[in-house]
Every structure is written in structure tokens, then in C-alpha cells.
Amino acid sequence: MFHLKKRRRIWVLLAAGFVVLGFVVGRPILHLMRVTWKDTDQIQKLPLGYVDDVSRMNKTKVSEVWDVPGDGLAAEEQLGELLRKAQAAGLRVSIAGARHSMGGHTIYPGGIMINMLPFNRMKLDEERNILHVQAGARWSEIIPYLDKRGRSIEVMQSDNSFTVGGSVSVNCHGWQYGRPPIASTVESFHLMKADGTIVLCSRAENRQLFSLALGGYGLFGIILDVDLRVLPNERLRLEQYVVPIDGALQSFERKILQSPDVRMVYARLNIAPDKLFQEVIISMFYPDRGGDIPGLAEPGSLKLRRAVFRGSAESDYDKELRWEAETKIQPFLAGKIFSRNQLLNESVDWYLNRSAESTDILHEYFIPRAGASGFLSELRNIVPKNRGDLLNVTVRLVETDNDTFLRYADQPMIAFVMFFNQPRTAAADSRMEIMTQEMIEAAIKHGGRYYLPYRLHATVDQLQRAYPQAREFFDLKRHYDPQEVFQNEFYVKYGRNKAGEQ
């Protein structure tokens, strides 16, 4: 009888354990299945004559979308003719690649949009480690080309979906440790000015145009091709650790002192509402000489990663689930050994919002180290107060930019890259504008700046306070392009009004 009761007690405990296990494991599985079921491509095709960018908040009618020929000589001749045609007709010209800016930087209402994507040829000078590449080439085309030749990009964004011309026009930065933005890797480029003439720009020739067009948002001419410095591809080893945010910089510096040859670094902040910005997971990649460099392969677990990421929209539960997955599960699924090129060769498609009702909006703020803690402290109030649906915060380090005129990194900066989900409505856009202006004020207060390729929610006054050189930048634009042929929505809001008043 005693053994029978004991056996029954064991079975009851086991059954209870399975119920608890089923709840613990089953809830996230059911949640992710529900997210995957709802995650269908609802993006509608634009009507003929209309264009937009990745924000899907800038639908605009244009007079023409003109595809540049892939052949260099034909492109130069036809682009010159197009500019003369535009001037004769009083039309404005904007320049587009992958269109991943979010504020109409590639769009002018009623204007001519030049599509640079067909202009994508490249050639590697292996002796000098210089890649000569046309401006329309995407990084997704460049990385496999370089990988076959044992080379890699020095500085680029964390995704491969952008074009070279777009990347240098916004002067992007990456997560390559100890590096300034991409302009630091540009040896030279050819620029077609508004009158159709082509000039070579470098640190020795047409130096001012070099500094203006890099990070110049297409306002000074058409960047035709770029000479970029490249470096050897490498086998890298991942090390990760989770620490409280207050001790993150000290922990990072200790790691650097122990192993100073780190190649790539990024961090992610915990965005779960009850632990907002309290923890950080730091990922550091070191050279690993214990084997061959892995070849390029399709990134793994993309469907699972997408479900976890997309599920975090409007879901506090999934934000917590994602943090648990990133800190405890993903490192085991992803592995520890990568090639440098593999880390860079990832598309935005795995997380891109496909909903018809909502969109994802990027923010980025560059804050000096001394102001980072105060900036995050203010954001802990600003984001919840404005009901911001925060999906992600990535933290990177950016060194001083000594090359561009409209620079955001005038000293070493900590970059906070933030991703918000919002409905595609005028009311939601107004709420986002209010929150954005509050975040920009916090950045300026703590000695920082905001990044310019995103939604045009900053006031003119905020732009001028964040970028004191902006007035001169726009004056020089009119000096080099007196007829203001090259225009976009960014210029219309912040630059075309010479008085600088709203």
C-alpha cells in the first residue's frame, strides 16, 4: 500500500511537471506560430508614376524614374543629356539607390528620380587593395565578389541591402571597432555636377567637394563610382557577455585591455518595459587562427529570428522572450566562428516589416561617452511617455570623422541605433514627430547629435543646433549648384529656405 501511494505521488508530480513544462515551452511556441501565421507580405505595389522609400511614408508622384545605363560611357553621356533636359524644363533631380533613407532624401515631388541600381560594375586592384566600384552596386553584390578574392570591406553598415552610392552619401558607419565612418575608407570618387561635367574628388583634388558630397545626401552631384580601400577577409571568434548597463563601458574596457585585437563590436540593450535599458549584451569578435576561413553561406535560423523579432511589435511578452532568446539560445544556434564577410553579408529582408498597416522607423543618436548615461536616463522617460513601440536598440562605437563637412562624429561617439514600430497613419506620424523632437533635445543636451537619413521630424532650429555647420553646408550647395538642380525633401525642409526660418 505504501509503495502504491508513493508511486501515485510520483506520477502526480511528473504529470504536474509536464503541465508546467508544457506551459513554459508551449506558450512561446504558440506565440511564435501565431506571429508566423500572421506574417504575410501585404506591401502594395505603387501606382505608375509614384515612388516611395523604405519607410512607406513618403509616397510621391514624380515626372519620371530614369534608369542609368550599366555601361560607364553611355551612362555619362546620357546623364549629361538628362541634366540639360531637366534644367531646360525647370525640373529637379533626385538620386536613388536602394532607397533605405526614410525622409524623402531620394525624392523630389514632380522631379526626375535617377535610379542608380543598374550601375553596378566593379574591379579589384589586388596590389593596392582598392575596389573600384560603380555607385549602384549593392553590398550584397560586392561581398561575394570580394570573398572570392580573399578581401573584405573596411567599413559598412550591418546589412548588405544598401548601395555604395547611398552608403557614402549618408556617410554610414558600421560596427568595425576603432573606425570612423565609411568616408575614411574612400580614396576618391567621380562626381557629375549639375552642368554635366565630371570631376575627380579626393583628399588631394577637389578636396572641398570631396568633404561635401560624402555625407551630402545627393545635393552636390551624382557620385558615379568610388575607389574604396579593402582589407583581408578573416576568421573571427565571437565572445558575448551580459552586464548591467551602468558597468558596461568598464566591462568592455577590461575586455579590450585583455585582448586588444578585437575586430568588430556591437551591443544590444534590453528593451523589455520592466527592464528598459538596464542590461546590455555585448558581442565582440576576435581573430581566430585555429582553422580555415569559413566560406559564405546562407544565414541560419532566419525564420525563427524573424518570428521572434516581428513578434516583439506591440508585445511586451515577446520583447522579454526576445531578450531571453538572444542571451541564452541564439549564441548556441548561431555558433562562435564566422568569417568577416559572413558577418557583413546579411539582408534586411529577415526583419523587414511586411504589414500594410504599420511600418518600422529608424532613429540614431550619437552621444559622447560623458553624456551617454544621462541620455539613456532621459529616454527611459521619453519612450514610455510617448507610447513608443521600441523593437531594438543597438549600440556601436564610432571614431572621429576627419573627412566630411556635415559630420556627426566630431569626436568619438557612442551610437544608439533605435528601431520603432508605428501605424502608417497621420496621427501615428504626429506622435512619432513629438517623441523624436524630445529625443533630439535630449541628445543635444548631452552633447550629441541625431542622424540625418531618417524621418524629417527635427525642426529647422534643432538641425542647426545639432549641426552648426549646416548653414554653410547649404550655402556651399548653392555655390556648386546655383540653379539648385539637385534637390530632395531633406533640402526642401532644411536647406532651400535661405533665411533658415520655418
C-alpha positions in Angstrom: 0.0 0.0 0.0 2.8 2.3 0.9 4.6 1.7 -2.4 1.4 2.2 -4.3 0.8 5.6 -2.7 4.4 6.6 -3.4 4.1 5.5 -7.0 0.9 7.6 -7.3 2.6 10.6 -5.8 5.5 10.3 -8.3 3.0 10.1 -11.2 1.2 13.2 -9.9 4.4 15.1 -9.6 5.5 14.0 -13.1 2.1 15.0 -14.6 2.3 18.4 -12.8 5.9 18.8 -14.1 4.7 18.1 -17.7 1.9 20.6 -17.3 4.3 23.3 -16.1 6.8 22.4 -18.8 4.1 22.5 -21.5 3.0 25.9 -20.3 6.6 27.2 -20.2 7.6 25.8 -23.6 4.2 25.8 -25.2 3.4 29.4 -24.7 6.4 30.8 -26.7 5.9 28.1 -29.4 2.3 29.0 -29.8 3.1 32.7 -29.8 5.8 32.3 -32.5 3.5 30.2 -34.6 0.8 32.8 -34.4 3.3 35.5 -35.4 4.5 33.5 -38.4 0.9 32.8 -39.5 0.1 36.5 -39.5 3.4 37.5 -41.1 2.4 37.7 -44.8 3.6 40.1 -47.4 1.0 42.8 -47.6 3.1 45.6 -49.2 1.2 47.0 -52.1 2.7 48.0 -55.4 2.8 51.7 -56.0 0.7 53.2 -58.8 2.6 54.1 -62.0 4.4 57.4 -61.6 4.7 57.2 -57.8 7.8 56.5 -55.7 8.5 55.9 -52.0 11.3 54.8 -49.8 11.6 52.0 -47.2 9.6 54.0 -44.6 6.5 53.7 -46.9 5.5 57.1 -45.5 6.7 59.2 -48.5 4.5 58.2 -51.4 5.2 60.9 -54.0 4.3 61.5 -57.7 7.3 62.2 -59.9 7.6 63.1 -63.5 10.0 60.2 -64.3 12.1 57.4 -62.9 15.2 57.2 -65.1 17.3 54.1 -65.0 21.0 54.8 -65.5 22.7 52.5 -68.1 25.1 50.0 -66.7 27.8 50.9 -69.3 30.0 53.7 -67.9 30.4 55.8 -71.1 26.8 55.5 -72.1 25.8 56.5 -68.6 28.0 59.6 -68.6 26.6 60.8 -71.9 23.0 60.1 -71.1 23.2 61.5 -67.6 24.7 64.8 -69.1 21.8 65.0 -71.5 19.3 64.3 -68.7 20.6 67.1 -66.6 20.4 69.5 -69.5 16.9 68.4 -70.2 15.9 68.9 -66.5 17.4 72.4 -66.5 15.6 73.4 -69.7 12.3 72.1 -68.3 12.8 73.6 -64.9 12.7 70.1 -63.3 14.6 69.0 -60.2 16.7 65.8 -60.0 17.0 63.4 -57.1 19.3 60.4 -56.9 18.2 56.9 -55.6 19.7 53.6 -55.0 18.2 51.0 -52.6 16.0 53.8 -51.1 16.7 52.9 -47.4 16.7 56.5 -46.2 13.4 57.4 -44.6 12.8 61.2 -45.1 12.4 61.6 -48.9 16.1 62.0 -49.3 15.8 60.3 -52.7 12.6 62.0 -53.8 11.5 65.4 -55.2 7.8 65.9 -55.9 7.3 66.2 -59.7 11.0 65.8 -60.3 13.2 63.2 -62.1 14.4 60.3 -59.9 17.6 58.8 -61.2 17.7 55.0 -60.4 21.4 54.1 -60.0 20.9 50.4 -59.3 21.9 49.2 -62.9 25.2 51.0 -62.5 26.9 48.2 -60.5 30.2 47.1 -62.1 33.4 46.6 -60.0 37.0 45.7 -60.3 39.6 44.9 -57.6 43.2 46.3 -57.7 44.7 43.4 -55.7 48.1 45.1 -55.4 46.8 48.3 -53.8 43.8 46.7 -52.1 41.5 49.2 -53.8 38.0 48.3 -55.0 36.8 50.4 -57.9 33.0 50.1 -57.9 30.1 51.9 -59.6 27.7 53.7 -57.2 24.7 51.5 -57.8 26.3 48.3 -56.6 24.8 46.8 -53.5 26.9 45.4 -50.7 25.2 42.0 -51.4 26.9 42.0 -54.8 30.2 43.3 -53.5 30.8 41.0 -50.6 30.6 37.7 -52.6 32.9 39.3 -55.3 35.5 40.2 -52.6 35.1 37.0 -50.8 36.3 35.0 -53.8 39.4 37.2 -53.8 40.1 36.9 -50.1 39.1 40.5 -49.3 36.5 42.3 -47.2 35.0 45.8 -46.7 36.7 48.0 -44.2 33.6 49.9 -43.0 29.9 49.4 -43.9 26.5 49.0 -42.2 25.5 45.8 -40.5 23.3 44.9 -43.5 24.1 44.2 -47.2 21.0 45.7 -48.8 22.4 49.2 -49.4 24.3 50.6 -52.3 27.8 52.1 -52.3 26.5 55.4 -53.5 23.8 55.5 -50.8 26.2 54.5 -48.1 28.8 57.2 -48.9 26.0 59.8 -49.5 24.8 59.3 -45.9 28.4 58.6 -44.7 27.3 55.4 -42.9 29.2 53.9 -40.0 29.5 50.2 -39.1 30.4 48.0 -36.1 34.0 47.7 -37.1 35.9 48.5 -33.9 38.0 51.7 -33.7 36.9 53.0 -37.1 35.4 56.3 -38.2 32.5 56.3 -40.7 32.8 55.0 -44.3 34.3 58.2 -45.7 37.6 57.3 -44.0 37.9 54.4 -46.5 37.1 56.4 -49.6 40.2 57.1 -51.7 38.4 59.0 -54.4 35.2 59.2 -56.5 34.0 60.7 -59.7 31.2 63.3 -59.4 28.9 64.6 -62.1 28.0 68.2 -61.3 24.8 69.9 -62.3 26.3 71.2 -65.6 27.2 67.7 -66.7 30.9 68.0 -66.1 32.7 65.2 -64.3 35.4 65.8 -61.7 37.6 63.5 -59.6 37.3 64.2 -55.9 39.8 63.1 -53.3 41.7 64.4 -50.3 44.2 66.0 -52.8 41.9 67.0 -55.6 38.7 69.0 -55.3 39.0 68.4 -51.5 36.0 70.6 -50.6 33.7 68.8 -52.9 35.1 65.5 -51.5 34.1 66.5 -48.0 30.7 67.9 -49.1 29.5 65.0 -51.3 30.4 62.4 -48.8 27.5 62.7 -46.4 26.0 65.2 -48.8 22.7 63.4 -49.5 23.0 63.7 -53.2 22.8 67.6 -53.2 26.2 68.2 -54.9 26.0 65.9 -57.8 25.8 62.3 -58.9 28.5 60.1 -57.4 29.4 57.8 -60.4 32.0 55.4 -58.9 34.1 55.1 -55.8 37.5 53.8 -55.0 37.3 52.1 -51.6 40.1 50.6 -49.5 39.6 46.9 -48.7 41.4 44.5 -46.4 41.9 40.8 -46.0 38.9 38.6 -45.0 39.4 36.9 -41.6 38.2 34.1 -39.5 36.7 35.5 -36.3 35.6 34.2 -33.0 32.6 35.5 -31.1 32.6 36.3 -27.3 29.5 37.5 -25.6 28.6 38.7 -22.1 25.6 40.3 -20.4 26.2 43.0 -17.9 24.2 45.8 -16.2 24.2 48.9 -18.3 26.0 51.0 -15.6 29.0 48.8 -15.8 29.0 48.1 -19.5 31.8 50.5 -20.5 34.0 49.4 -17.7 33.5 45.7 -18.6 34.1 46.5 -22.3 37.4 48.3 -21.5 38.6 45.5 -19.3 38.0 43.1 -22.2 39.8 45.4 -24.6 42.8 45.6 -22.3 42.9 41.8 -22.0 42.5 41.2 -25.8 43.2 44.5 -27.7 43.0 42.9 -31.2 39.1 43.0 -31.3 37.9 43.5 -34.9 34.1 44.0 -34.6 31.9 45.1 -31.7 28.2 45.8 -31.1 25.9 45.7 -28.2 22.1 45.4 -27.7 20.1 46.9 -24.9 17.3 45.1 -23.1 14.0 46.8 -24.3 11.6 44.8 -22.1 9.5 47.6 -20.4 10.2 46.5 -16.9 13.9 46.3 -17.5 14.2 49.1 -20.1 17.9 49.8 -20.9 19.0 48.1 -17.6 21.0 45.3 -19.2 23.2 45.1 -22.3 24.6 42.1 -24.2 28.0 42.9 -25.7 29.3 40.9 -28.7 33.0 41.1 -29.6 34.7 39.3 -32.5 38.4 38.4 -32.3 40.8 36.9 -34.9 40.8 33.1 -34.7 43.7 31.3 -36.3 42.5 27.8 -35.4 41.4 26.9 -38.9 40.3 27.9 -42.4 38.2 30.9 -43.1 34.6 29.7 -43.5 33.0 30.2 -46.9 29.9 32.4 -47.4 26.7 30.6 -46.5 23.1 31.5 -46.1 22.5 32.8 -42.6 20.8 30.2 -40.4 17.6 30.3 -38.3 16.2 33.2 -40.2 12.6 32.2 -39.9 12.9 31.7 -36.2 14.8 35.0 -35.8 12.2 36.8 -37.9 9.3 35.4 -35.8 11.0 36.5 -32.6 11.8 39.9 -33.9 8.4 40.6 -35.6 6.5 39.3 -32.6 8.0 42.0 -30.4 5.9 44.6 -32.2 3.2 45.7 -29.8 4.1 42.8 -27.5 5.8 43.2 -24.1 5.8 39.5 -23.7 7.7 39.0 -26.9 10.2 41.7 -26.0 11.0 39.7 -22.9 11.1 36.5 -24.9 13.5 38.0 -27.4 15.9 39.1 -24.7 15.9 35.6 -23.3 16.4 34.1 -26.8 19.3 36.5 -27.7 21.1 36.0 -24.4 20.5 32.3 -23.8 19.6 30.5 -27.0 20.8 32.3 -30.1 24.5 32.1 -29.3 24.3 28.3 -29.4 22.3 28.3 -32.6 24.5 30.8 -34.4 27.8 29.3 -33.4 31.0 31.0 -32.4 33.2 31.0 -35.6 32.5 33.3 -38.6 34.2 34.9 -41.5 34.3 38.7 -41.5 32.4 38.6 -44.8 29.7 36.3 -43.3 29.0 38.8 -40.6 28.5 41.6 -43.1 26.5 39.6 -45.6 23.1 39.7 -44.1 20.0 41.2 -45.7 17.4 43.4 -44.1 14.7 41.0 -45.5 14.8 38.8 -42.4 13.3 41.6 -40.2 11.7 43.9 -42.7 8.1 44.9 -41.9 5.6 43.5 -44.5 2.4 44.8 -42.9 0.1 47.1 -44.8 -0.9 48.8 -41.5 2.4 49.5 -39.9 6.0 50.4 -40.6 9.3 50.4 -38.8 11.2 53.7 -38.3 14.9 54.1 -37.5 16.4 56.6 -35.2 20.0 57.1 -34.4 21.8 59.3 -31.9 25.5 60.0 -31.5 26.4 60.8 -27.9 29.9 61.5 -26.4 30.8 59.0 -23.7 30.3 61.5 -20.9 26.7 62.1 -21.9 25.6 58.5 -22.7 24.3 57.7 -19.2 22.3 60.9 -19.0 20.9 60.4 -22.5 19.6 56.9 -21.7 18.2 58.1 -18.4 16.1 60.6 -20.3 15.0 58.1 -22.9 13.7 55.8 -20.1 11.0 58.5 -19.6 10.6 59.8 -23.1 9.8 56.5 -24.8 7.2 55.1 -22.4 5.6 58.6 -22.0 5.0 58.7 -25.8 4.0 55.1 -26.0 6.9 54.4 -28.4 6.8 50.7 -29.6 10.6 50.1 -29.4 11.8 47.0 -31.2 15.5 47.2 -30.9 18.4 49.3 -29.6 21.9 48.5 -31.0 24.9 50.3 -29.6 28.1 50.9 -31.6 31.3 52.9 -31.2 32.3 55.5 -33.9 35.6 57.2 -34.0 36.1 60.9 -35.1 35.3 61.7 -38.7 38.0 63.9 -40.2 36.7 63.7 -43.8 33.2 65.0 -44.2 31.8 68.5 -43.9 28.4 67.7 -42.4 29.9 65.3 -39.9 28.0 63.8 -37.0 31.1 62.3 -35.3 33.2 65.4 -34.5 34.7 63.4 -31.6 34.5 59.7 -30.6 30.8 58.9 -30.2 28.6 56.1 -28.9 25.9 55.4 -31.5 22.4 54.3 -30.3 20.5 52.8 -33.3 16.8 52.6 -32.4 14.0 50.8 -34.3 10.4 51.7 -33.6 7.2 50.2 -35.0 4.3 52.6 -35.8 1.0 52.6 -37.6 1.1 54.1 -41.1 -1.3 56.9 -40.2 -1.0 60.7 -40.0 -1.9 60.5 -36.3 0.8 58.0 -35.5 3.3 60.0 -37.5 2.5 63.1 -35.5 3.1 61.2 -32.3 6.4 59.9 -33.6 7.3 63.5 -34.5 6.7 64.7 -31.0 8.7 61.8 -29.5 11.5 62.4 -32.0 11.9 66.0 -31.2 12.1 65.2 -27.5 14.8 62.6 -28.1 16.7 65.1 -30.3 16.6 67.6 -27.5 17.9 65.0 -25.1 20.8 64.2 -27.5 21.7 67.9 -27.9 21.5 68.5 -24.2 24.1 65.7 -23.6 26.5 67.0 -26.3 25.3 64.7 -29.1 23.6 64.7 -32.5 21.0 62.8 -34.4 21.5 61.1 -37.7 20.1 62.8 -40.8 18.9 60.0 -43.2 15.6 59.3 -41.3 12.2 60.9 -40.9 12.3 64.7 -41.2 10.8 65.3 -37.8 13.5 67.6 -36.4 12.8 71.3 -36.5 15.0 73.6 -38.5 16.3 75.0 -35.2 17.2 71.5 -34.0 19.1 70.8 -37.2 21.1 74.0 -36.8 21.8 73.4 -33.1 22.8 69.8 -33.7 24.9 70.7 -36.9 26.2 74.2 -36.5 27.9 73.8 -39.9 24.5 73.3 -41.6 24.0 76.9 -42.8 27.4 76.9 -44.5 26.8 73.4 -45.9 23.6 74.7 -47.7 25.3 77.9 -48.8 28.0 75.7 -50.5 25.4 73.6 -52.1 24.0 76.7 -53.8 27.6 77.7 -54.7 28.3 74.4 -56.5 24.7 74.1 -57.8 23.4 77.7 -58.3 20.3 76.6 -60.2 19.5 74.1 -57.4 19.1 71.2 -59.9 19.7 68.5 -57.3 17.0 68.6 -54.7 15.1 66.3 -52.3 12.7 66.5 -49.4 15.6 66.9 -47.0 16.8 70.0 -48.8 13.3 71.4 -49.2 12.7 71.4 -45.5 16.1 72.4 -44.1 18.2 73.9 -46.9 16.1 75.7 -49.5 14.9 78.4 -47.2 18.0 80.7 -47.2 16.8 82.6 -44.1 16.8 79.4 -42.2 13.4 80.0 -40.6 10.4 77.7 -40.5 
